[in-house]
Amino acid sequence: SCFSNPFYGNKLSDYFLMAVIRNYSSNDKSGIIVDAGTGIRKLGKELMKSGKKKVNVIFTHAHWDHLMGFPFFAPLYRRETALNLYGCPFAQASIKDILSKSMSPPTFPVDLKDVHATISYYGACTEQFTIGPVTVTPILLSHPNQGIGYKFVEEGKSFVFLTDNELTYKHPGGRDYPEYLEFSANADLLIHDSEYTREEYRATKGWGHSTFEDSLRLAMEAHVRQFGLFHHNQDRTDAALDGIVETCKNTIDDHHAALHCFAVSAGTEIPL
């Protein structure tokens, strides 16, 4: 399996959030898409060219930066597409209702009910489930309006995806730090919200995002093998992000930890 980010641009801002898990070892090549930021538009075109007819999308939560690309996902408008949508609705009535709001006049000219794809909806709130050969385990995130993080396991390899998660502030429904530590333990890859510096966090505590120092601490204490800083502050330059990565690497060296750390960027692909 591998994790990848098919986005435009360089380092990712919070308006481009999307992850793709592709399986190369089984006959099920449909893959799993996590969230629908603007990058899903480019991915949709690639899927159309490849002729893939089965598409799986998991949503972490209903904030706009994780949904805004969905109406522009080309496979939606192809009759041959079988689209499986997974997510937890929280305050909303259903995943269908959440997506329908983004495709309602006057904000978009095509209603969700009028797309050509065959869409199936599945809850993904608390119980472990499978998509093809991949076992998916959800965990509640600490984030305003709530959200879900996921652990993906296949053939002994594990990938933990915790976007929009505030490790040092417990929002309603969120979990305590030890639970995220246990959830991430010994993962082959951890991608975690790392939006702020400690200085920035003084003014943004309670907004639902972590400092890179706190997410690095989680990665080291969980003994993960690879750690990707994610959900970058949209005002952060690539040079500033490179500086953050260097700071993380120095911290890792100081603790003699066996951890590969990097900032997730457009086109990043990580084989497991």
Salt bridges, closest charged atoms under 4 A:
ASP35 OD2 - HIS66 ND1 2.62
ASP65 OD2 - HIS66 NE2 3.43
ASP65 OD2 - HIS231 NE2 3.74
ASP111 OD2 - LYS113 NZ 3.75
ASP114 OD1 - LYS113 NZ 3.51
ASP164 OD2 - HIS61 NE2 3.24
ASP164 OD1 - HIS66 NE2 3.11
ASP164 OD2 - HIS143 NE2 3.26
ASP164 OD1 - HIS231 NE2 3.30
GLU166 OE1 - HIS171 NE2 2.81
ASP176 OD1 - LYS170 NZ 3.38
GLU179 OE1 - ARG175 NE 3.53
ASP188 OD1 - ARG225 NE 3.76
ASP193 OD2 - HIS209 ND1 2.55
GLU195 OE1 - HIS209 ND1 3.43
GLU195 OE1 - HIS231 ND1 3.03
GLU200 OE2 - ARG236 NH1 2.67
GLU221 OE2 - ARG217 NE 3.18
ASP242 OD1 - LYS11 NZ 3.58
